Amino acid sequence: MGKDKEIEIIIEKDGSVTIEGINFEGKGCHEAIDHYLKKLGVAKSQKRKADFYQGGKQSISDLDKIGG
Amino acid sequence: MSEYVVCETEFKDQKILIEALAEMGIKAENIEVYDNPQSLVGYHGDARTQKAHVIIRRKHIGSASNDIGFERTEAGTYKAWVSDYDKNTGVGRKIMQGELKHCYSKRVVLNSKIRGHRLKSVVDEKDGRCRIRIGVN
């Protein structure tokens, strides 16, 4: 049985926000994060770690994406 | 970990914006809300070029202050209007230094009701950081 999936949201004193998916595999992480991102604002930067691709077939060239 | 996003907070929810202002010490009854934007007033009593939908009048801020306002943009987000003087004092400084965004963001997250998500913990750390953990089914 896998570890519990979590979203951790860190709100810094200066108002900057980081949203992180923990123990996800595949695209479920992006969807879970996106709920909060849409309510809070826009992405300044976005990174995907290697385990994101365990559930999919994305190209390695998609490994790090910068958005916003 | 699979993914993380650094987010630029935008004021999108008027109700939560007002609640966050109240949390910073502005009484709710001193926050004016308009459907149509109204002119902000400067410390000489002059109408400024800036207009806003959510306004804190200068009498509630300080004797040398100008009105502070939030104008709803076409995108539906609220842009803060804070004079150069007020950027360095009182509530204006709190807005510019991110305290309002901090309060707003925390309220947005805690008010989010998403199916399959449950709040696990909220920790306000000594350095001012807030760490919120949400379980996902």
Backbone of each chain as ProteinMPNN parsed JSONL, in Angstrom:
{"seq_chain_A": "MGKDKEIEIIIEKDGSVTIEGINFEGKGCHEAIDHYLKKLGVAKSQKRKADFYQGGKQSISDLDKIGG", "coords_chain_A": {"N_chain_A": [[0.847, -1.19, 0.0], [0.57, 2.226, -0.876], [2.164, 5.323, 0.218], [0.461, 7.934, 2.03], [-1.142, 10.318, 0.025], [-0.421, 13.744, -0.277], [-0.972, 17.282, -0.227], [1.16, 19.943, 0.214], [1.128, 23.189, 1.306], [2.92, 26.056, 1.425], [3.03, 29.13, 2.878], [4.746, 31.966, 2.719], [6.118, 34.552, 4.863], [6.217, 36.867, 3.381], [4.174, 36.554, 1.659], [4.534, 34.975, -0.573], [3.911, 31.853, -2.212], [4.193, 28.349, -2.112], [3.263, 25.356, -3.622], [3.07, 21.964, -3.153], [3.11, 18.63, -4.28], [2.976, 15.527, -2.639], [4.081, 12.235, -2.506], [2.711, 11.41, -4.766], [1.921, 9.763, -7.842], [2.201, 10.03, -11.287], [-0.286, 11.885, -13.2], [-2.15, 12.751, -11.346], [-1.163, 14.36, -9.386], [-0.7, 16.854, -10.54], [-3.315, 17.661, -11.082], [-4.38, 17.829, -8.495], [-2.832, 19.866, -7.35], [-3.511, 21.923, -9.032], [-6.095, 22.7, -8.344], [-5.756, 24.382, -6.133], [-3.972, 26.235, -7.098], [-5.459, 27.61, -9.061], [-7.294, 28.94, -7.472], [-5.657, 30.565, -5.966], [-3.891, 32.08, -7.613], [-1.496, 32.662, -10.102], [0.908, 30.521, -11.732], [4.301, 30.985, -11.06], [6.586, 29.548, -11.384], [7.159, 26.126, -12.237], [7.757, 22.823, -11.432], [8.54, 19.48, -12.255], [9.197, 16.376, -10.857], [11.167, 13.369, -11.222], [9.568, 11.138, -10.491], [7.08, 11.821, -11.278], [6.726, 10.844, -13.778], [6.377, 8.157, -13.566], [3.833, 7.232, -13.855], [3.168, 7.778, -16.428], [3.943, 8.602, -19.895], [5.507, 10.73, -20.603], [7.834, 12.813, -22.352], [11.333, 13.058, -21.678], [12.228, 15.576, -22.092], [10.304, 17.165, -21.088], [10.784, 17.379, -18.457], [11.474, 19.553, -16.68], [9.596, 22.353, -16.37], [9.046, 25.739, -16.932], [6.706, 28.026, -16.038], [4.116, 30.56, -16.137]], "CA_chain_A": [[0.0, 0.0, 0.0], [1.401, 3.411, -1.014], [2.094, 6.336, 1.257], [-0.651, 8.864, 1.866], [-0.899, 11.459, -0.852], [-0.652, 15.014, 0.409], [-0.571, 18.571, -0.791], [1.684, 20.858, 1.226], [1.121, 24.582, 0.847], [3.716, 26.899, 2.32], [2.797, 30.553, 2.636], [5.831, 32.684, 3.38], [5.74, 35.803, 5.523], [6.06, 37.91, 2.362], [3.01, 36.248, 0.832], [4.799, 34.029, -1.663], [3.279, 30.563, -1.924], [4.654, 27.157, -2.817], [2.334, 24.226, -3.511], [3.858, 20.778, -3.49], [2.467, 17.336, -4.167], [3.833, 14.558, -1.958], [3.703, 10.82, -2.646], [1.869, 11.171, -5.935], [2.502, 9.201, -9.049], [1.429, 10.367, -12.477], [-0.895, 13.199, -13.393], [-3.022, 13.125, -10.238], [-0.512, 15.419, -8.629], [-0.94, 18.129, -11.222], [-4.726, 18.017, -10.893], [-4.585, 18.209, -7.095], [-2.199, 21.168, -7.163], [-4.191, 22.919, -9.86], [-7.26, 23.219, -7.619], [-5.335, 25.485, -5.26], [-3.334, 27.251, -7.929], [-6.499, 28.408, -9.701], [-7.911, 29.802, -6.468], [-4.686, 31.493, -5.392], [-3.282, 33.021, -8.549], [-0.878, 32.086, -11.291], [2.196, 29.872, -11.489], [5.534, 31.69, -11.451], [7.447, 28.476, -11.89], [6.534, 24.823, -12.019], [8.746, 21.776, -11.681], [8.105, 18.092, -12.095], [10.295, 15.483, -10.534], [11.197, 12.143, -12.027], [8.52, 10.177, -10.182], [5.877, 12.224, -11.997], [6.629, 10.094, -15.025], [6.157, 6.74, -13.324], [2.499, 6.852, -14.289], [2.884, 8.263, -17.764], [4.972, 8.374, -20.888], [5.981, 12.001, -21.091], [9.216, 12.896, -22.79], [12.282, 13.583, -20.699], [12.398, 17.009, -22.324], [9.285, 17.862, -20.315], [11.074, 17.172, -17.04], [11.324, 20.81, -15.961], [8.904, 23.375, -17.145], [8.864, 27.016, -16.268], [5.487, 28.648, -16.551], [3.767, 31.858, -15.576]], "C_chain_A": [[0.884, 1.243, 0.0], [1.25, 4.373, 0.153], [0.933, 7.276, 0.97], [-0.257, 10.014, 0.954], [-1.264, 12.75, -0.106], [-0.32, 16.184, -0.508], [-0.027, 19.391, 0.368], [1.747, 22.253, 0.615], [1.871, 25.411, 1.88], [3.509, 28.349, 1.915], [3.853, 31.317, 3.429], [5.307, 33.984, 3.986], [5.473, 36.908, 4.501], [4.931, 37.606, 1.383], [3.284, 35.305, -0.317], [4.353, 32.628, -1.244], [3.934, 29.463, -2.755], [3.659, 26.033, -2.565], [3.066, 22.981, -3.987], [3.023, 19.516, -3.313], [3.447, 16.329, -3.583], [3.234, 13.162, -2.121], [2.713, 10.543, -3.779], [2.653, 10.4, -6.986], [1.612, 9.603, -10.212], [0.758, 11.717, -12.397], [-1.807, 13.644, -12.257], [-2.465, 14.276, -9.434], [-0.836, 16.78, -9.235], [-2.377, 18.593, -10.994], [-4.981, 18.504, -9.468], [-4.009, 19.592, -6.822], [-3.002, 22.26, -7.857], [-5.425, 23.504, -9.185], [-6.881, 24.463, -6.822], [-4.708, 26.612, -6.066], [-4.378, 28.174, -8.552], [-7.151, 29.369, -8.72], [-6.952, 30.887, -5.986], [-4.149, 32.501, -6.398], [-2.733, 32.331, -9.763], [0.478, 31.482, -10.931], [3.333, 30.776, -11.944], [6.535, 30.695, -12.005], [6.848, 27.147, -11.473], [7.569, 23.757, -12.338], [8.157, 20.407, -11.427], [9.319, 17.233, -11.836], [10.122, 14.147, -11.247], [10.028, 11.221, -11.748], [7.177, 10.57, -10.792], [5.641, 11.293, -13.178], [6.451, 8.592, -14.82], [4.804, 6.284, -13.837], [2.19, 7.278, -15.703], [4.047, 8.043, -18.694], [5.521, 9.688, -21.434], [7.461, 11.961, -21.437], [10.1, 13.469, -21.69], [12.475, 15.082, -20.874], [11.351, 17.826, -21.574], [9.621, 17.881, -18.82], [10.922, 18.444, -16.211], [10.646, 21.806, -16.873], [8.818, 24.637, -16.304], [7.662, 27.69, -16.896], [5.315, 30.038, -16.01], [4.033, 32.919, -16.573]], "O_chain_A": [[1.838, 1.325, 0.774], [0.332, 4.255, 0.965], [0.479, 7.402, -0.167], [0.815, 10.603, 1.093], [-2.274, 12.824, 0.593], [0.495, 16.08, -1.425], [-0.689, 19.52, 1.398], [2.337, 22.464, -0.444], [1.5, 25.457, 3.053], [3.772, 28.745, 0.78], [3.846, 31.31, 4.659], [4.211, 34.446, 3.668], [4.622, 37.772, 4.713], [4.752, 38.317, 0.394], [2.345, 34.87, -0.983], [4.413, 32.27, -0.068], [4.192, 29.634, -3.946], [3.26, 25.791, -1.426], [3.614, 22.951, -5.089], [2.318, 19.358, -2.316], [4.61, 16.282, -3.983], [2.042, 12.947, -1.901], [1.973, 9.56, -3.744], [3.884, 10.398, -7.0], [0.388, 9.52, -10.114], [1.17, 12.587, -11.63], [-2.199, 14.81, -12.212], [-3.213, 15.073, -8.868], [-1.197, 17.725, -8.533], [-2.624, 19.773, -10.746], [-5.709, 19.474, -9.259], [-4.634, 20.401, -6.137], [-3.153, 23.368, -7.343], [-5.77, 24.663, -9.415], [-7.594, 25.467, -6.835], [-4.89, 27.79, -5.758], [-4.198, 29.391, -8.566], [-7.519, 30.485, -9.088], [-7.374, 31.991, -5.64], [-3.971, 33.671, -6.057], [-3.409, 31.514, -10.387], [1.11, 31.88, -9.952], [3.331, 31.273, -13.07], [7.238, 30.973, -12.976], [6.123, 27.058, -10.483], [8.19, 23.789, -13.401], [7.375, 20.21, -10.497], [10.34, 17.35, -12.513], [9.063, 13.848, -11.799], [9.531, 10.574, -12.67], [6.246, 9.765, -10.826], [4.501, 10.993, -13.531], [6.381, 7.838, -15.791], [4.623, 5.124, -14.208], [1.047, 7.151, -16.143], [5.023, 7.382, -18.34], [5.951, 9.757, -22.585], [8.229, 11.176, -20.881], [9.651, 14.273, -20.874], [12.84, 15.782, -19.93], [11.491, 19.041, -21.438], [8.821, 18.352, -18.012], [10.303, 18.414, -15.147], [11.08, 22.054, -17.997], [8.546, 24.584, -15.104], [7.6, 27.898, -18.108], [6.257, 30.632, -15.485], [3.805, 34.096, -16.297]]}, "seq_chain_B": "MSEYVVCETEFKDQKILIEALAEMGIKAENIEVYDNPQSLVGYHGDARTQKAHVIIRRKHIGSASNDIGFERTEAGTYKAWVSDYDKNTGVGRKIMQGELKHCYSKRVVLNSKIRGHRLKSVVDEKDGRCRIRIGVN", "coords_chain_B": {"N_chain_B": [[7.861, 13.038, -3.814], [6.191, 14.722, -6.449], [5.614, 17.001, -7.934], [6.006, 20.528, -7.897], [4.853, 23.871, -7.364], [5.546, 27.268, -7.645], [3.751, 29.961, -6.646], [2.195, 32.96, -7.696], [0.347, 34.995, -5.843], [-2.888, 36.225, -6.474], [-5.344, 38.681, -5.88], [-8.436, 37.545, -5.943], [-10.886, 37.023, -4.849], [-13.312, 38.901, -3.541], [-14.635, 38.922, -1.046], [-12.946, 37.425, 0.612], [-10.686, 38.989, 0.42], [-11.511, 41.28, 1.81], [-11.913, 40.172, 4.327], [-9.286, 39.5, 4.897], [-8.1, 42.015, 5.022], [-9.422, 42.953, 7.27], [-8.332, 41.248, 9.132], [-5.842, 42.328, 9.295], [-6.268, 44.508, 10.811], [-7.971, 46.481, 9.918], [-11.103, 47.688, 10.402], [-14.096, 46.063, 9.478], [-16.314, 47.674, 8.97], [-15.139, 49.959, 8.118], [-14.332, 49.597, 5.593], [-15.007, 50.323, 2.368], [-17.182, 49.267, -0.207], [-17.786, 49.04, -3.632], [-19.834, 48.686, -6.554], [-19.311, 50.073, -8.871], [-16.293, 51.66, -9.723], [-14.776, 54.028, -7.512], [-13.339, 57.303, -7.047], [-10.131, 57.604, -5.555], [-9.025, 59.436, -2.691], [-6.728, 61.998, -1.989], [-4.278, 63.176, 0.469], [-4.635, 65.888, 0.673], [-7.242, 66.136, 0.268], [-7.92, 65.964, -2.298], [-9.26, 64.578, -5.298], [-7.945, 61.694, -6.638], [-6.372, 60.288, -9.578], [-6.607, 57.586, -9.623], [-8.92, 54.89, -9.318], [-11.146, 52.796, -7.412], [-12.674, 49.702, -6.34], [-12.821, 48.632, -3.851], [-12.311, 50.299, -0.931], [-10.286, 51.89, 1.489], [-10.668, 54.543, 3.439], [-8.682, 57.474, 3.993], [-8.923, 58.596, 6.519], [-9.152, 56.49, 8.184], [-6.705, 55.453, 8.197], [-4.392, 57.153, 8.529], [-3.35, 60.498, 9.514], [-1.786, 61.78, 7.598], [-2.114, 60.24, 5.48], [-3.141, 58.823, 2.308], [-6.098, 57.719, 0.552], [-6.451, 54.174, 0.372], [-6.826, 51.727, -2.078], [-8.495, 49.067, -3.903], [-8.667, 47.995, -7.06], [-10.86, 46.418, -9.252], [-9.878, 44.492, -11.905], [-10.159, 43.916, -15.498], [-9.648, 41.265, -15.749], [-10.667, 40.265, -13.479], [-9.251, 40.255, -11.159], [-7.922, 41.905, -8.232], [-6.317, 44.97, -8.08], [-3.951, 46.612, -6.127], [-3.958, 49.938, -4.967], [-1.7, 51.956, -3.656], [-0.357, 54.753, -2.174], [2.851, 56.445, -2.633], [3.694, 57.486, -0.202], [2.194, 55.978, 1.644], [3.136, 53.466, 1.206], [5.166, 53.071, 2.915], [4.274, 53.025, 5.48], [2.138, 51.982, 8.168], [-0.879, 50.279, 7.295], [-0.519, 50.303, 4.57], [2.173, 49.661, 4.219], [2.122, 47.066, 5.185], [0.626, 45.876, 3.202], [2.341, 46.182, 0.996], [4.556, 44.732, 1.81], [3.687, 42.196, 1.774], [2.098, 41.084, 3.732], [-0.658, 41.2, 3.575], [-1.151, 39.535, 1.381], [-0.266, 37.174, 2.483], [-2.166, 36.722, 4.576], [-4.473, 36.617, 3.005], [-3.966, 34.462, 1.226], [-3.783, 32.299, 2.99], [-6.379, 32.23, 3.99], [-7.788, 31.689, 1.645], [-6.926, 29.086, 1.04], [-7.774, 27.685, 3.329], [-10.477, 27.996, 3.11], [-11.096, 26.572, 0.912], [-12.997, 24.087, -0.481], [-12.72, 21.004, -1.479], [-13.584, 18.115, -3.136], [-12.643, 15.042, -1.746], [-10.378, 16.041, -0.619], [-8.809, 16.743, 2.456], [-8.274, 18.71, 5.314], [-5.262, 18.465, 7.055], [-3.292, 19.603, 8.732], [-2.397, 22.787, 10.138], [0.167, 24.926, 10.49], [1.545, 27.611, 12.069], [4.533, 29.028, 11.799], [7.449, 30.182, 13.659], [8.925, 31.979, 12.183], [7.138, 33.311, 10.64], [6.178, 31.957, 8.543], [3.585, 29.949, 7.11], [2.475, 26.669, 7.23], [0.623, 24.398, 5.532], [-1.031, 21.354, 5.484], [-2.617, 18.998, 3.441], [-4.614, 16.21, 3.094], [-5.062, 13.877, 0.467], [-7.414, 11.902, -1.126]], "CA_chain_B": [[7.319, 14.28, -4.37], [6.007, 14.63, -7.881], [5.529, 18.283, -8.624], [5.716, 21.683, -7.052], [4.564, 25.101, -8.09], [5.664, 28.539, -6.948], [2.539, 30.658, -7.076], [2.038, 34.395, -7.456], [-1.027, 35.178, -5.384], [-3.683, 37.336, -6.996], [-6.581, 38.864, -5.132], [-9.54, 37.218, -6.849], [-12.129, 36.878, -4.095], [-13.519, 40.157, -2.806], [-15.019, 38.649, 0.341], [-11.757, 37.011, 1.358], [-9.818, 40.175, 0.483], [-11.995, 42.136, 2.907], [-11.61, 39.454, 5.58], [-7.839, 39.606, 5.144], [-7.855, 43.393, 5.466], [-9.901, 43.029, 8.65], [-7.35, 40.535, 9.959], [-4.69, 43.226, 9.475], [-6.613, 45.588, 11.731], [-8.939, 47.424, 9.349], [-12.449, 47.24, 10.761], [-14.914, 45.79, 8.289], [-17.211, 48.812, 8.689], [-14.341, 51.04, 7.526], [-13.961, 49.198, 4.234], [-16.111, 50.648, 1.459], [-17.23, 48.374, -1.374], [-18.615, 49.623, -4.691], [-19.933, 47.981, -7.836], [-18.604, 50.924, -9.828], [-15.125, 52.196, -9.025], [-14.843, 55.404, -7.028], [-12.028, 57.944, -6.973], [-9.416, 57.662, -4.285], [-8.815, 60.815, -2.257], [-5.396, 62.23, -1.455], [-4.251, 63.755, 1.816], [-5.123, 67.269, 0.582], [-8.671, 66.085, -0.025], [-8.036, 65.982, -3.756], [-9.583, 63.305, -5.962], [-6.807, 61.205, -7.407], [-6.762, 59.675, -10.854], [-6.885, 56.169, -9.419], [-10.242, 54.525, -8.813], [-11.121, 51.46, -6.8], [-13.947, 49.094, -5.933], [-12.715, 48.415, -2.4], [-11.562, 51.49, -0.511], [-10.093, 52.263, 2.891], [-10.474, 55.987, 3.418], [-7.473, 57.889, 4.681], [-9.2, 58.902, 7.932], [-9.006, 55.24, 8.934], [-5.324, 54.977, 8.04], [-3.494, 58.08, 9.227], [-3.663, 61.887, 9.167], [-1.05, 62.173, 6.394], [-2.28, 59.172, 4.485], [-4.088, 58.899, 1.195], [-6.94, 56.512, 0.489], [-5.896, 52.95, -0.225], [-7.923, 51.071, -2.782], [-8.286, 47.856, -4.713], [-9.463, 48.132, -8.28], [-11.099, 45.154, -9.941], [-9.437, 44.588, -13.3], [-10.981, 43.153, -16.45], [-9.377, 39.844, -15.513], [-11.372, 39.857, -12.269], [-8.37, 40.335, -9.998], [-7.91, 43.23, -7.604], [-5.009, 45.633, -8.079], [-3.853, 47.534, -4.999], [-3.446, 51.285, -5.159], [-1.122, 52.459, -2.407], [0.483, 55.905, -2.525], [4.259, 56.309, -2.24], [3.789, 57.731, 1.249], [1.596, 54.89, 2.425], [3.907, 52.226, 1.04], [6.165, 52.978, 3.983], [3.684, 53.212, 6.79], [0.866, 51.357, 8.529], [-1.478, 49.189, 6.524], [0.084, 50.327, 3.235], [3.419, 48.885, 4.281], [1.755, 45.65, 5.319], [0.206, 45.409, 1.873], [3.496, 46.111, 0.106], [5.5, 43.718, 2.276], [3.135, 40.864, 1.537], [1.314, 40.563, 4.847], [-2.032, 41.001, 3.104], [-1.159, 38.323, 0.551], [-0.137, 36.039, 3.405], [-3.475, 36.5, 5.205], [-5.427, 36.258, 1.951], [-3.664, 33.117, 0.72], [-4.132, 31.333, 4.032], [-7.839, 32.13, 4.028], [-8.243, 31.016, 0.417], [-6.674, 27.648, 1.16], [-8.606, 27.104, 4.389], [-11.872, 28.059, 2.665], [-11.275, 25.719, -0.267], [-13.658, 22.803, -0.207], [-12.487, 20.19, -2.67], [-13.971, 16.715, -2.873], [-11.517, 14.127, -1.598], [-9.263, 16.697, 0.076], [-9.141, 17.019, 3.852], [-7.226, 19.46, 6.013], [-4.57, 17.645, 8.048], [-2.642, 20.441, 9.748], [-2.032, 24.175, 9.838], [1.201, 25.297, 11.456], [2.123, 28.949, 11.926], [5.885, 28.908, 12.335], [7.951, 31.387, 14.319], [9.474, 32.93, 11.213], [6.047, 33.927, 9.901], [5.726, 31.033, 7.491], [2.465, 29.072, 7.455], [2.609, 25.399, 6.527], [-0.681, 23.731, 5.552], [-0.984, 20.008, 4.877], [-3.936, 18.529, 3.026], [-4.63, 14.832, 2.623], [-5.794, 13.678, -0.793], [-7.824, 10.503, -1.282]], "C_chain_B": [[7.222, 14.179, -5.873], [6.097, 15.976, -8.583], [5.41, 19.398, -7.591], [5.625, 22.942, -7.891], [4.809, 26.282, -7.16], [4.586, 29.446, -7.527], [2.616, 32.147, -6.754], [0.581, 34.639, -7.093], [-1.659, 36.401, -6.036], [-4.941, 37.448, -6.147], [-7.75, 38.672, -6.09], [-10.888, 37.263, -6.149], [-12.315, 38.099, -3.2], [-13.816, 39.918, -1.327], [-13.785, 38.282, 1.172], [-10.75, 38.161, 1.457], [-10.219, 41.072, 1.659], [-11.723, 41.475, 4.26], [-10.117, 39.571, 5.931], [-7.464, 41.009, 5.599], [-8.28, 43.556, 6.929], [-8.913, 42.347, 9.599], [-6.118, 41.406, 10.218], [-5.038, 44.459, 10.309], [-7.547, 46.635, 11.172], [-10.341, 46.907, 9.662], [-13.301, 47.106, 9.503], [-15.8, 46.984, 7.938], [-16.473, 50.001, 8.076], [-13.843, 50.695, 6.119], [-15.169, 49.424, 3.332], [-16.028, 49.747, 0.223], [-18.218, 48.948, -2.391], [-18.673, 48.692, -5.901], [-19.191, 48.75, -8.923], [-17.451, 51.617, -9.103], [-15.273, 53.676, -8.687], [-13.425, 55.972, -6.923], [-11.433, 57.821, -5.58], [-9.13, 59.131, -3.972], [-7.439, 60.93, -1.608], [-5.44, 62.973, -0.124], [-4.63, 65.23, 1.831], [-6.631, 67.315, 0.368], [-8.959, 66.089, -1.512], [-8.393, 64.592, -4.295], [-8.407, 62.901, -6.827], [-7.298, 60.53, -8.683], [-7.144, 58.198, -10.669], [-8.296, 55.956, -8.875], [-10.187, 53.108, -8.256], [-12.528, 51.009, -6.431], [-13.99, 48.82, -4.43], [-11.792, 49.502, -1.864], [-11.484, 51.581, 1.016], [-9.786, 53.75, 2.883], [-9.339, 56.384, 4.357], [-7.694, 58.189, 6.162], [-9.062, 57.652, 8.803], [-7.569, 54.714, 8.895], [-4.358, 55.863, 8.826], [-3.717, 59.485, 8.7], [-2.962, 62.343, 7.894], [-1.225, 61.173, 5.256], [-3.227, 59.57, 3.361], [-4.995, 57.664, 1.278], [-6.13, 55.354, -0.09], [-7.059, 52.221, -0.892], [-7.497, 49.829, -3.539], [-9.246, 47.937, -5.896], [-9.618, 46.774, -8.95], [-10.768, 45.311, -11.421], [-10.361, 43.785, -14.206], [-10.804, 41.65, -16.258], [-10.069, 39.334, -14.241], [-10.503, 39.84, -11.026], [-8.345, 41.774, -9.477], [-6.482, 43.772, -7.529], [-4.994, 46.665, -6.956], [-3.312, 48.887, -5.451], [-3.003, 51.81, -3.794], [-0.173, 53.592, -2.783], [1.923, 55.666, -2.058], [4.429, 56.532, -0.738], [3.321, 56.505, 2.033], [2.31, 53.551, 2.255], [4.871, 52.003, 2.196], [5.581, 53.12, 5.378], [2.406, 52.393, 6.948], [0.404, 50.231, 7.622], [-0.906, 49.139, 5.106], [1.368, 49.518, 3.189], [3.124, 47.394, 4.397], [1.328, 45.065, 3.977], [1.438, 45.203, 0.998], [4.472, 45.013, 0.519], [4.928, 42.3, 2.215], [2.273, 40.315, 2.655], [-0.135, 40.311, 4.423], [-2.125, 39.735, 2.254], [-1.059, 37.078, 1.418], [-1.507, 35.704, 4.012], [-4.482, 36.001, 4.181], [-5.215, 34.806, 1.505], [-4.078, 32.046, 1.721], [-5.647, 31.134, 4.079], [-8.388, 31.408, 2.798], [-8.084, 29.504, 0.556], [-7.621, 27.025, 2.186], [-10.092, 27.122, 4.025], [-12.152, 27.159, 1.463], [-11.911, 24.397, 0.144], [-13.587, 21.978, -1.479], [-12.775, 18.735, -2.317], [-12.717, 15.832, -2.804], [-10.3, 14.742, -0.927], [-9.692, 16.978, 1.52], [-7.951, 17.703, 4.532], [-6.59, 18.578, 7.078], [-3.913, 18.497, 9.125], [-2.392, 21.843, 9.207], [-1.039, 24.591, 10.909], [1.722, 26.698, 11.121], [3.488, 28.922, 12.596], [6.398, 30.256, 12.858], [8.448, 32.441, 13.334], [8.401, 33.577, 10.339], [5.496, 33.06, 8.798], [4.531, 30.214, 8.001], [2.553, 27.822, 6.596], [1.281, 24.636, 6.658], [-0.543, 22.386, 4.839], [-2.405, 19.521, 4.631], [-3.801, 17.095, 2.538], [-5.494, 14.711, 1.383], [-6.137, 12.195, -0.934], [-7.42, 9.955, -2.644]], "O_chain_B": [[8.101, 13.597, -6.509], [6.602, 16.068, -9.702], [4.788, 19.225, -6.543], [6.224, 23.06, -8.959], [4.337, 26.295, -6.023], [4.521, 29.667, -8.736], [3.05, 32.538, -5.671], [-0.309, 34.505, -7.933], [-1.045, 37.463, -6.134], [-5.528, 36.442, -5.747], [-8.021, 39.522, -6.938], [-11.914, 37.512, -6.782], [-11.577, 38.301, -2.235], [-13.307, 40.631, -0.462], [-13.608, 38.767, 2.289], [-10.046, 38.29, 2.458], [-9.367, 41.556, 2.404], [-11.348, 42.147, 5.221], [-9.743, 39.72, 7.094], [-6.605, 41.174, 6.466], [-7.595, 44.205, 7.719], [-8.689, 42.806, 10.719], [-5.437, 41.244, 11.23], [-4.205, 45.346, 10.492], [-7.891, 47.589, 11.871], [-10.717, 45.816, 9.235], [-13.23, 47.93, 8.591], [-16.016, 47.279, 6.763], [-17.098, 50.937, 7.578], [-13.034, 51.42, 5.539], [-16.216, 48.801, 3.506], [-14.948, 49.502, -0.315], [-19.347, 49.297, -2.045], [-17.703, 48.007, -6.228], [-18.531, 48.163, -9.78], [-17.624, 52.107, -7.987], [-15.816, 54.462, -9.464], [-12.453, 55.24, -6.739], [-12.131, 57.918, -4.571], [-9.011, 59.959, -4.875], [-7.037, 60.093, -0.8], [-6.511, 63.353, 0.35], [-4.919, 65.776, 2.896], [-7.226, 68.39, 0.295], [-10.11, 66.204, -1.932], [-7.897, 63.574, -3.812], [-7.933, 63.681, -7.653], [-8.485, 60.242, -8.837], [-7.905, 57.639, -11.459], [-8.794, 56.748, -8.074], [-9.296, 52.327, -8.589], [-13.436, 51.818, -6.239], [-15.06, 48.783, -3.822], [-10.64, 49.615, -2.283], [-12.469, 51.377, 1.725], [-8.748, 54.167, 2.37], [-9.075, 55.729, 5.365], [-6.775, 58.057, 6.97], [-8.878, 57.751, 10.016], [-7.256, 53.675, 9.477], [-3.607, 55.384, 9.675], [-4.207, 59.666, 7.586], [-3.481, 63.2, 7.18], [-0.569, 61.258, 4.218], [-3.998, 60.523, 3.469], [-4.693, 56.7, 1.98], [-5.248, 55.544, -0.928], [-8.145, 52.118, -0.323], [-6.315, 49.582, -3.776], [-10.467, 47.944, -5.737], [-8.637, 46.069, -9.186], [-11.325, 46.174, -12.1], [-11.238, 43.064, -13.731], [-11.7, 40.864, -16.566], [-10.062, 38.136, -13.958], [-10.964, 39.453, -9.952], [-8.698, 42.719, -10.182], [-5.576, 43.131, -6.996], [-5.902, 47.489, -6.843], [-2.346, 48.969, -6.209], [-3.817, 52.069, -2.908], [0.714, 53.41, -3.616], [2.184, 54.811, -1.212], [5.217, 55.846, -0.086], [3.986, 56.063, 2.97], [2.122, 52.626, 3.044], [5.334, 50.886, 2.426], [6.314, 53.314, 6.348], [1.688, 52.146, 5.979], [1.178, 49.355, 7.234], [-0.815, 48.067, 4.507], [1.617, 48.781, 2.235], [3.796, 46.567, 3.781], [1.629, 43.915, 3.658], [1.569, 44.174, 0.336], [5.142, 44.428, -0.332], [5.603, 41.331, 2.561], [1.765, 39.198, 2.551], [-0.759, 39.34, 4.852], [-3.069, 38.956, 2.394], [-1.682, 36.056, 1.131], [-1.951, 34.556, 3.97], [-5.249, 35.077, 4.45], [-6.165, 34.026, 1.418], [-4.648, 31.02, 1.351], [-6.132, 30.008, 4.193], [-9.33, 30.621, 2.895], [-8.992, 28.74, 0.23], [-8.199, 25.966, 1.942], [-10.875, 26.347, 4.573], [-13.3, 27.003, 1.048], [-11.405, 23.69, 1.016], [-14.315, 22.232, -2.439], [-12.27, 18.204, -1.328], [-11.857, 15.875, -3.683], [-9.305, 14.058, -0.689], [-10.821, 17.405, 1.762], [-6.795, 17.323, 4.345], [-7.293, 18.006, 7.911], [-3.969, 18.152, 10.305], [-2.205, 22.054, 8.009], [-1.365, 24.607, 12.096], [2.264, 26.935, 10.041], [3.586, 28.806, 13.818], [5.856, 31.315, 12.541], [8.399, 33.639, 13.612], [8.721, 34.308, 9.402], [4.475, 33.38, 8.189], [4.477, 29.837, 9.172], [2.691, 27.908, 5.376], [0.872, 24.275, 7.762], [-0.006, 22.303, 3.734], [-3.275, 19.62, 5.497], [-2.976, 16.8, 1.673], [-6.53, 15.365, 1.266], [-5.256, 11.338, -0.868], [-7.687, 8.791, -2.945]]}, "name": "protein", "num_of_chains": 2, "seq": "MGKDKEIEIIIEKDGSVTIEGINFEGKGCHEAIDHYLKKLGVAKSQKRKADFYQGGKQSISDLDKIGGMSEYVVCETEFKDQKILIEALAEMGIKAENIEVYDNPQSLVGYHGDARTQKAHVIIRRKHIGSASNDIGFERTEAGTYKAWVSDYDKNTGVGRKIMQGELKHCYSKRVVLNSKIRGHRLKSVVDEKDGRCRIRIGVN"}
